[in-house]
Amino acid sequence: MNFKLTLINRILFTAIVTLLSWAHLAWDYFHGGIPTHYLLHRKDLPGMSNWWGGIVIPLLTWFLLYRIKRRVYDKDINEASNTPNEVIYGFFGALLFGILLSFFFTIGTDVPGYMMIGLFIISFFIPIYRAEQLLGFVLGMAYTFGGILPILIGSILVLIFIIDYRVIRAFVVYLISKTTSGKS
């Protein structure tokens, strides 16, 4: 793909996300009110209104696009003409995952639990803790769960995935390299 992550494109993408967030809030407001989502889906725990998503999702989008730009482009200014395909595929993969997770949660199946277990296994082999995956995951779940819960869940998952990929995986690779080098 030939997509440049310039300042104009980051502003445009953030503006589109902001417009969609506020359009969704307006729709909810005029069709029964803005919903409140509760932690662990229990009314006795604190609730978070979707109004916060109208503020937090655009800020998160801008911040994560900035992080993507820094990670991808600031390494070498001369080769920073196009966004690598891995960033685009990572975003759309996480967006699809968030949409499917929300869908299966809404219809009340056990599939979201299996999807999360699969995600923990995948995180051992692939770095899925990056900014584009978090952004796709949050945007994919924002329609169903508002803005705050996907950000909280995604942030916790990112921390777990960093530990899984950078610490546990590195330790396992180290152990495997030590045991195989001793057998030769």
PyMOL commands that set and color helices and strands:
alter all, ss='L'
color gray80, all
select helices_A, chain A and resi 7-30+39-41+51-73+77-79+85-107+111-125+131-145+148-182
alter helices_A, ss='H'
color red, helices_A
select strands_A, chain A and resi 36-38+47-49
alter strands_A, ss='S'
color yellow, strands_A
deselect
rebuild
show_as cartoon
